[in-house]
Amino acid sequence: MGKNDENVLVVPRALFDQLGAFQGLNKDPKPYLDRFLDREQNLFLARSKAEDDPSYKQLIPYAVFVHDGKILHYVRGGSSGEKRLVAKGSIGIGGHVNDTDEGFSSIDADTYHNAVRREISEELKIEGAWTERIVALINDDSTEVGSVHLGVVHLITLETNEVAAGETAIDQLLFLSPEEIKARSDSLETWSRIIIAAWDDLRAV
């Protein structure tokens, strides 16, 4: 099955609006995720349909990795599944949640978290332990990509800085200070730019 033929996890845009649509970051994700990860509220759609249907939001785990105050930064390579983001700088690792994660028509919170952990293990080779917490949701309806996606920001704290790319879509991995990343804002993809602008607040969540 090709990338555009896969089935991806979505929630109705109407549910997002009902819970309180927002632009940018929302640092109170629990009320949203409690509903989004209810089996009665989410479903899988063919990615080719979901990418062009703004009546649904694709739920995208977006993991930011931190070690000793520095943030993992990379450049999206040419094999990235999202062609509109190729060559952009990013501090977020993640992707769509697919129906292969369970094989049912919808998922619950446990299955979502299992999918996130598997995605991380596929995209990065991490030495040492790590801890994870969800700190925000991110939404940007101002772009073509953002209008059909909703990001779940996972903050991953690493025990060591020994990290290597597990996929060719991840290029030029390095740890940078928040100030160094802010200096690169013009080259960052939109979600990364929104996160780094609010970095001090996010770390305190």
N, C-alpha and C positions, 0 to 999 in steps of 0.2 A: 504493500500500500504506500503510495507516494505521500509527501507532506501535505499536499492539497486535498488528498482523498481521505485523510485520517479523520476520525470523529473526535471532537474537542468539547470540553466541559464549558457550558454556558449557563447563565442565569438570565431571566427576562429583564430587559431594560425597565419594564414597568415596575418590577419589584425594587430595583435600584432607586427609581424615582419615588416609590412609596416610602422607602426607608429614609430617603433624604439624599437626593443626588447632590454632588459637590464637584468642584473643579480644583485640582491639585491634590494635596494630602489631607487625609482624615486620620487623626491619631487616636480614634476610638473605634477600632475595627470590629470589636466583639459583637455588637448588635447586628452588624451586617453579616458577619460570618456565621453566626448562629442560624440565620435564615438561609443564607446561600448554601450552606453545607447540610441542610435538611433535604433528605431524598425527595421530598414532595416539591421542592422548589428549583432544583437544577435538572439539567438534561444534557445529552450529547447531541451535537449536530455535526454534519460534514463540514470540515474546515472551509471548503470552497464556498459553502453557503454562509457560514458564520462571518467570514471576512467581509461579506457584502451586505449584511443584514443588521442595521443599527437597532433593530428591536430586541437584539440579544447582546449581552456583554460576555466575552470570553474571559474566564477567570484565570489569571496568569500569576503563578508564584514568582516572586522577584527577590532573590536572595542576595544580600549585601554582606560581604565577608570582611571582618575586621581582626587585626592582630596588632597589639601594642600601640593602639591609637591610629594606625594606618589602615587604609581601605584598599581592597583589591580592585585594580582597574585593568581593563583589557580593551582590545579593539575587535569589533565583530568582523570575522573573516568572510571570504567570498562564499563559503559553504553554509552560511547561516540560513536557517529556515525562513527568516523574515527578511526578504530581499530589500525592503524599504529602509532597513537599518544597517546594511552592510557598510563597513568602514567607519561607522560611528564609534566613539568612545563610550564605554559603559562601566558601571559599577554593579550591575544587576545580572545575576545568573539565574536562568530559569526558562520555562517555556510552558506550552499548553499541557493541560492534563487530558490524557487520552482515555478512551473507553477500554483500551488494553490494560489499564491499571486495575480493572476489576471485571469487565465483561458484562456489566449490567447497564441499564438505561440511565442511572443516576448514581451518585455516590454520597457517602457520609463523611464526617470529619476525619475519622481514622484512615479511611482510604485516601483522602486528600493528602494527609501528612505522610503516608507511605509513598505516595507518588512524588512528593517534594523531595523526600530523602533519596529516592531512586534517581531522580533527575540530577540532584547534586552529585551523586556518586558517578553518574555517567559523564557529566560535563567537566568535573574536576577530580584530580587525584590528590587527596588530602592526607598528609601525615599527621598523626596526633588526634587528640579528641577535639570535639567542638560542641558548643551549646547553641540553642536556637530560640528565638522568640519573635512573635509577630508584633510589629510596632505600628503599622499603618496600612491604610489602603491608598492607592494612588489612581487618579482618574484625570484624563486629559481629553476632553471632547473637541479640542481645537485642531487636532490633526486627524488625518485619514486613518492612521494606525490606531491612535488612542480612542477614537469614537466607538470602536467595536471591542475594546479590551478594558479590563479592570485589573489592576495589579494588587497583589497581596505582598507587602514588604516584610520579608523575613530578615532579621538581623542575626548573623551567624558570627559568634566569637570563637576564634581559632586558638588552639593551644600553641601552635607553632606557625611559622610563615612558610613552611614547606608545602607548597601548592604547585601543581602542574596542570596544564590543560589536558582534558580527556578527549576533546574533539577539536577538529581543525577549524571550526567556526570561532574558536577562542584564540586570539592572537595577542602577542605582546603583553603577557601577564606581568604586572608588577604592583607592589604595594606603594601607595603614595599618601602623603598627609592630606587632610581635608583641604588645606590651603592650596596645595599643588593641584588637586582635582578642580577646585573652584577656578583656578587660573586657566583650566582647559575647558571651561563651560561651553565655549562656542563650538567645540567639537563633540560634545556629549549628546547622546540621544535624550529625548525630552524627559523621560521618567528619571533618568540619572541626574539630570539638571535640576529637576524639582526636588529630589531627595537631598542632594548636596547643599542646596540653598537653605534647607531646613535642618541640616545635620545636627547642630547643637541641641535643638528641641527633640529630635528623634532619639538621640542617645539617652536622653533623660526620661523617655517614656517608660 
